């Protein structure tokens, strides 16, 4: 802890002395700010450069292609999330640079810099422009807590705007508490609305900012009279928060009630909730605040979750506990700040418990992205532990002055330097460990090959619309798991339309596991060998029935037929109750149809009775890549 520090004054950039001083040395605070931001960008770029899109990213881009940019698209609740800003960004990205990781990476890096600037502004509004704010600012920029949330595109489009809303909202709210000007209240309400359009988790901001208001009001006593006086003096901002919340609730309920919307709200069990709270606080939040996690464990989407050894967690608990106790013994009103942080983290855990724990299990707490936004309230508390507020005259208890006087300044500087160095080393170690998992995306080469192969297809190519291979699109997104939805962002409009609607194929192509579009064959139940010397099964009265060697159960099948027709004729292919109209052409030919049915024979009826048709073979089965022709 330290005694009140006078705000630093800027070194003038003009005059003879300034001209002889290198630009970076004229303002040490500015230099520190730039160095921290540069290091943040370098660390995040090191992670992003070898990363790539994952399942959710492809789904959101495909969804953007299939919808116009409008109210229905922006406000629909999807997998429980209300994120108009994120949906709007994905729509723009898909129009400008679909499946372009470089553009997505640049957007995430730029957004992180912009949010960092907002966080810097928040700190300067709270504490004034002084050197010590570099410590909480570095904690924000370099903490591993935010890495998964800010480097996974589908997460970044909600967590970055939410973090921006928190930083902007806290800054303007505090300014309004001090000034009472309606313009500052309007800006505070604006940032709250910005958060509402980012992520539904922002609703915990209101109880948090209510408690924080008590912490950042140095002259306010915790009495009913003083609190009511604060509410009367600042009623405008609270009325704005309330009105925005009501409007948001109406829009959210409307968006969650539409077709294709999904909320995924399920209450967890007591045991699940207990485990989730424990892991959120003691395995993720506290170690993450102190530079952890020490190690990571891979998850399916090329990311990672916390996997620190127990000794590391225990050491972090001890250090964190010591910081809390020391701050309570030395800093006035710091208990209010810690309580505000507890309100935010508690609200965050509650919101996540309802939305994720019952579906993903308590281990979801080990994904740091779920608590990434808590870094903003945390750095406010850290700042208050280190320095007085900008308008605070007496921040420290007598213990702080007495203990500070007993410690030589050189010792204090040395201990502080070692502590910051250890924290930075831990944070960089954690970031480097996460980068290894982020770079392990198994689908990166497949996606790029698919894009190139699709672009090289001749006009009129017939692509059989199977499920995307290799698990690129998992079962959580069944409606987007087909090839035509997956490639929609990078396919031509005619290609998308044909893939989605075509049911009859003469030369079908298939998206193979290596990402290329290859000739397709049907692997499954075949017809028996025809009698020697005969073409196969002849049409009689415009109907051909081809037996199968086994009975196909009801399923989504590809049905292939090889035939010889005396002239062109139309007909209908049937498998059980499923049917598809087809056209047979004169001479030798083959066709493949998509049918959802089952049975022990393939029937072609509705043929021209005057046309002789002979079916040589038939197969009912799954589409697979054909072996290469020699």
NUMIVEX-557168 format. One record per residue (C-alpha): x, y, z. Coordinates in steps of 0.05 Angstrom, whole numbers. Example, Ala and Ser with C-alpha at 12.3 -4.5 7.8 and 13.67 -1.06 7.14 Angstrom:
2
      x      y      z
    246    -90    156
    273    -21    143
// end
This chain:
630
      x      y      z
      0      0      0
     22     71    -10
      3    139     14
    -37    188    -29
      2    205    -90
     -7    271   -124
    -29    266   -196
     30    268   -244
     37    328   -288
     53    319   -362
    122    337   -386
    113    391   -437
    125    371   -509
    147    440   -527
    205    484   -510
    281    477   -518
    289    423   -464
    232    381   -493
    262    383   -562
    327    353   -535
    290    297   -498
    271    235   -537
    196    232   -549
    188    168   -510
    221    199   -449
    181    263   -448
    122    230   -415
    138    165   -377
     64    150   -365
     49    154   -439
    109    111   -454
     86     59   -403
     16     59   -434
     44     48   -504
     92     -6   -481
     37    -45   -446
    -10    -40   -506
     46    -61   -553
     62   -122   -509
    -12   -140   -506
    -18   -137   -582
     46   -179   -590
     21   -233   -542
    -48   -236   -572
    -20   -236   -643
     25   -294   -624
    -38   -333   -606
    -82   -310   -663
    -33   -319   -721
    -33   -395   -715
   -106   -401   -694
   -167   -406   -740
   -242   -409   -742
   -280   -462   -702
   -349   -492   -705
   -388   -432   -678
   -351   -385   -725
   -373   -424   -786
   -444   -430   -761
   -449   -355   -749
   -421   -339   -818
   -469   -388   -851
   -527   -358   -812
   -507   -288   -835
   -507   -310   -908
   -577   -339   -902
   -608   -276   -871
   -615   -204   -890
   -587   -152   -843
   -649   -130   -806
   -686   -130   -740
   -706   -203   -742
   -634   -226   -755
   -602   -179   -704
   -649   -190   -646
   -662   -265   -648
   -638   -302   -587
   -590   -356   -609
   -563   -411   -562
   -586   -366   -505
   -548   -305   -529
   -576   -238   -548
   -520   -205   -586
   -541   -155   -640
   -471   -124   -643
   -438   -192   -652
   -489   -214   -704
   -480   -148   -741
   -404   -157   -742
   -410   -229   -767
   -457   -206   -822
   -408   -152   -844
   -348   -199   -840
   -385   -251   -882
   -402   -199   -935
   -332   -169   -937
   -284   -227   -923
   -318   -294   -912
   -273   -348   -882
   -216   -298   -881
   -178   -309   -817
   -129   -252   -829
   -186   -201   -831
   -220   -232   -770
   -154   -232   -733
   -141   -159   -750
   -211   -140   -727
   -200   -175   -660
   -133   -141   -649
   -160    -72   -666
   -220    -83   -621
   -174   -103   -563
   -134    -39   -572
   -197      3   -573
   -224    -30   -510
   -157    -21   -476
   -162     53   -491
   -231     54   -458
   -202     18   -397
   -145     69   -394
   -197    125   -396
   -236     92   -340
   -174     87   -296
   -155    160   -308
   -225    183   -292
   -224    143   -227
   -154    157   -203
   -126    214   -244
    -67    210   -290
    -12    180   -246
     41    127   -254
      9     75   -210
    -50     66   -257
     -1     29   -302
     -6    -30   -254
    -81    -44   -260
    -77    -26   -334
    -23    -79   -345
    -65   -128   -305
   -123   -116   -353
    -81   -119   -417
    -38   -179   -401
    -81   -224   -357
    -91   -294   -385
   -163   -291   -360
   -185   -255   -423
   -143   -294   -474
   -195   -348   -494
   -251   -297   -495
   -213   -247   -538
   -180   -295   -587
   -239   -341   -605
   -280   -302   -655
   -349   -325   -633
   -331   -307   -561
   -295   -242   -579
   -356   -213   -613
   -394   -215   -547
   -340   -208   -494
   -302   -149   -525
   -364   -105   -533
   -386   -125   -463
   -318   -106   -435
   -322    -40   -473
   -390    -27   -443
   -365    -40   -373
   -305      5   -380
   -343     61   -413
   -402     54   -366
   -360     56   -302
   -321    116   -327
   -383    158   -345
   -422    135   -284
   -366    158   -237
   -360    224   -274
   -435    234   -267
   -432    219   -192
   -381    275   -186
   -410    326   -235
   -485    313   -233
   -489    335   -306
   -543    303   -347
   -495    295   -406
   -452    247   -365
   -515    208   -344
   -535    201   -417
   -466    173   -434
   -470    124   -376
   -538    100   -400
   -512     95   -471
   -456     48   -449
   -507      6   -411
   -550      1   -474
   -487    -17   -513
   -475    -73   -464
   -547    -97   -471
   -536   -102   -546
   -472   -141   -534
   -489   -196   -485
   -546   -210   -437
   -496   -217   -380
   -494   -141   -375
   -556   -143   -332
   -511   -156   -271
   -480    -88   -283
   -537    -51   -248
   -530    -83   -179
   -454    -80   -187
   -453     -6   -204
   -500      9   -147
   -451    -20    -97
   -391     10   -133
   -424     78   -127
   -416     72    -52
   -343     52    -59
   -325    111   -104
   -361    164    -62
   -309    181     -9
   -353    226     32
   -414    181     33
   -431    143     97
   -468     77     96
   -531    106    126
   -601    106     99
   -601    182     97
   -536    187     56
   -557    132      9
   -625    163     -4
   -590    230    -15
   -544    198    -67
   -604    168   -103
   -642    234   -104
   -581    270   -131
   -567    218   -185
   -638    195   -200
   -630    207   -275
   -579    153   -287
   -619    101   -246
   -683    118   -283
   -645    109   -349
   -618     42   -328
   -688     19   -307
   -721     42   -372
   -667      9   -414
   -675    -55   -375
   -750    -58   -387
   -742    -45   -462
   -688    -97   -465
   -731   -149   -430
   -787   -138   -480
   -740   -145   -540
   -705   -206   -510
   -770   -243   -497
   -793   -227   -567
   -727   -252   -596
   -728   -316   -556
   -800   -332   -577
   -787   -332   -652
   -778   -393   -696
   -707   -421   -695
   -692   -384   -631
   -662   -422   -572
   -650   -402   -500
   -617   -463   -467
   -638   -441   -397
   -637   -501   -349
   -628   -498   -274
   -569   -540   -248
   -571   -587   -189
   -545   -566   -121
   -482   -609   -128
   -468   -581   -197
   -477   -510   -172
   -430   -521   -113
   -375   -550   -157
   -385   -495   -208
   -378   -439   -155
   -317   -471   -125
   -281   -480   -191
   -301   -411   -217
   -272   -375   -157
   -215   -418   -133
   -190   -452   -196
   -204   -398   -248
   -216   -328   -222
   -164   -323   -165
   -106   -359   -201
   -124   -321   -265
   -119   -254   -229
    -49   -272   -205
    -21   -292   -273
    -49   -362   -280
    -69   -413   -299
     -3   -449   -297
    -26   -501   -347
    -83   -514   -395
   -124   -574   -418
   -147   -578   -491
   -221   -575   -509
   -254   -597   -573
   -256   -530   -609
   -180   -519   -610
   -180   -479   -545
   -163   -498   -474
   -189   -494   -403
   -154   -487   -335
   -112   -545   -313
    -65   -516   -260
    -31   -562   -209
    -61   -557   -139
      2   -527   -108
     -4   -468   -156
    -77   -457   -137
    -61   -460    -63
     -5   -410    -70
    -52   -363   -107
   -105   -369    -53
    -54   -350      0
    -28   -290    -38
    -98   -267    -56
   -122   -274     16
    -62   -234     41
    -77   -179     -8
   -150   -175     14
   -131   -174     88
    -76   -123     79
   -121    -77     39
   -175    -80     93
   -123    -61    145
    -96     -2    106
   -148     27     58
   -211     64     76
   -275     40     43
   -239    -16      7
   -290    -65     36
   -343    -32     -7
   -300    -43    -70
   -288   -116    -53
   -362   -125    -41
   -377    -93   -109
   -330   -143   -142
   -363   -200   -104
   -431   -176   -129
   -407   -176   -201
   -372   -244   -197
   -431   -274   -159
   -480   -248   -210
   -436   -273   -266
   -432   -343   -236
   -507   -344   -226
   -521   -324   -298
   -473   -377   -324
   -500   -430   -277
   -570   -422   -305
   -547   -419   -377
   -490   -469   -381
   -478   -514   -321
   -535   -562   -332
   -515   -571   -405
   -438   -570   -400
   -428   -592   -328
   -390   -557   -272
   -325   -563   -312
   -350   -504   -353
   -323   -462   -296
   -253   -479   -320
   -264   -440   -384
   -236   -371   -367
   -278   -336   -420
   -339   -342   -375
   -305   -295   -325
   -265   -252   -374
   -308   -190   -363
   -296   -193   -287
   -226   -166   -300
   -256    -96   -306
   -286    -94   -236
   -223   -128   -211
   -176    -74   -236
   -220    -21   -205
   -209    -55   -137
   -135    -64   -150
   -130     10   -167
   -164     28   -102
   -116    -16    -64
    -57     23    -93
    -80     95    -97
   -134    144    -76
   -191    164   -121
   -182    228   -160
   -226    267   -111
   -207    230    -48
   -168    267      5
   -158    215     60
   -154    145     31
   -109    110     81
   -118     85    152
    -64    100    205
    -35     30    196
    -17     46    124
     23    108    142
     58     75    201
     78     12    162
     99     52    101
    143     96    143
    177     35    173
    197      6    105
    255     37     68
    235     65      1
    287     24    -36
    260    -40     -5
    189    -21    -25
    211     -8    -96
    251    -73    -99
    194   -116    -72
    143    -82   -118
    188    -94   -178
    198   -167   -161
    124   -177   -151
    107   -145   -218
    162   -185   -253
    137   -251   -224
     66   -235   -245
     87   -216   -315
    129   -280   -322
     70   -322   -299
     23   -286   -348
     70   -295   -407
     81   -368   -388
      6   -379   -387
     -5   -343   -453
     48   -383   -487
     18   -448   -461
    -51   -428   -488
    -21   -410   -555
      2   -482   -565
    -70   -507   -559
   -100   -451   -601
    -51   -469   -657
    -75   -541   -656
   -138   -529   -695
   -148   -594   -734
   -193   -564   -787
   -151   -506   -813
   -122   -544   -873
   -189   -577   -888
   -224   -509   -891
   -174   -477   -937
   -173   -538   -983
   -249   -536   -986
   -249   -463  -1006
   -199   -475  -1062
   -234   -539  -1087
   -302   -505  -1087
   -275   -446  -1127
   -245   -494  -1178
   -310   -532  -1192
   -335   -525  -1263
   -402   -490  -1273
   -460   -539  -1266
   -424   -586  -1218
   -471   -629  -1178
   -452   -632  -1104
   -488   -683  -1061
   -509   -648   -997
   -479   -692   -942
   -459   -675   -872
   -392   -639   -866
   -338   -691   -853
   -284   -690   -799
   -329   -663   -744
   -320   -591   -766
   -394   -579   -750
   -414   -618   -688
   -483   -640   -665
   -498   -575   -628
   -513   -543   -695
   -553   -595   -733
   -586   -545   -778
   -518   -520   -802
   -483   -588   -807
   -496   -599   -882
   -445   -581   -935
   -490   -529   -969
   -496   -490   -903
   -423   -498   -886
   -396   -471   -952
   -450   -419   -960
   -405   -359   -942
   -354   -377   -997
   -400   -408  -1050
   -432   -372  -1108
   -506   -360  -1102
   -523   -411  -1156
   -478   -463  -1122
   -512   -453  -1055
   -581   -458  -1087
   -565   -520  -1126
   -532   -556  -1067
   -592   -541  -1022
   -646   -563  -1071
   -618   -616  -1117
   -645   -686  -1105
   -626   -721  -1171
   -554   -728  -1195
   -521   -755  -1258
   -449   -741  -1238
   -451   -729  -1163
   -392   -699  -1126
   -378   -707  -1052
   -339   -664  -1002
   -286   -714   -980
   -249   -715   -912
   -189   -681   -944
   -230   -621   -964
   -234   -635  -1038
   -296   -647  -1079
   -290   -717  -1109
   -332   -763  -1151
   -382   -801  -1108
   -404   -873  -1104
   -457   -907  -1062
   -433   -957  -1010
   -486  -1003   -981
   -537  -1054  -1002
   -534  -1073  -1076
   -578  -1110  -1124
   -559  -1183  -1140
   -521  -1200  -1203
   -570  -1202  -1262
   -581  -1267  -1301
   -525  -1282  -1350
   -538  -1256  -1419
   -592  -1208  -1396
   -587  -1132  -1388
   -618  -1136  -1320
   -689  -1120  -1298
   -734  -1101  -1355
   -792  -1052  -1352
   -861  -1080  -1359
   -919  -1032  -1367
   -876   -973  -1349
   -850  -1004  -1284
   -784  -1036  -1262
   -773  -1069  -1195
   -701  -1083  -1175
   -692  -1129  -1114
   -638  -1116  -1062
   -595  -1168  -1027
   -618  -1142   -960
   -672  -1097   -931
   -654  -1024   -921
   -683   -995   -857
   -716   -927   -856
   -659   -877   -864
   -631   -820   -905
   -603   -858   -965
   -569   -846  -1031
   -599   -891  -1085
   -559   -904  -1148
   -588   -936  -1211
   -551   -958  -1274
   -597   -964  -1335
   -604   -972  -1410
   -663   -935  -1441
   -689   -940  -1513
   -705   -865  -1512
   -717   -808  -1463
   -771   -819  -1411
   -793   -793  -1345
   -807   -836  -1284
   -808   -840  -1209
   -756   -875  -1165
   -785   -906  -1102
   -755   -936  -1039
   -812   -957   -994
   -856   -896   -984
   -803   -847  -1008
   -804   -824  -1081
   -768   -777  -1128
   -786   -759  -1200
   -728   -769  -1249
   -713   -765  -1323
   -678   -822  -1359
   -641   -807  -1423
   -632   -851  -1485
   -575   -900  -1481
   -531   -921  -1424
   -536   -878  -1362
   -538   -875  -1288
   -569   -830  -1236
   -567   -821  -1161
   -625   -796  -1120
   -632   -775  -1048
   -689   -812  -1012
   -710   -819   -939
   -742   -887   -937
   -729   -962   -933
   -747  -1028   -964
   -722  -1091  -1000
   -728  -1065  -1071
   -719  -1003  -1113
   -777   -988  -1159
   -780   -943  -1220
   -850   -931  -1245
   -887   -880  -1285
   -843   -895  -1345
   -869   -888  -1416
   -896   -958  -1430
   -871   -953  -1502
   -799   -943  -1480
   -758  -1004  -1464
   -717   -992  -1400
   -668  -1041  -1371
   -637  -1031  -1301
   -570  -1065  -1295
   -556  -1052  -1222
   -577  -1011  -1162
   -547   -992  -1095
   -578   -964  -1032
   -528   -937   -982
   -484   -880   -959
   -448   -832  -1004
   -372   -841  -1002
   -315   -817  -1046
   -304   -860  -1107
   -236   -892  -1115
   -190   -854  -1163
   -193   -878  -1235
   -129   -907  -1262
// end
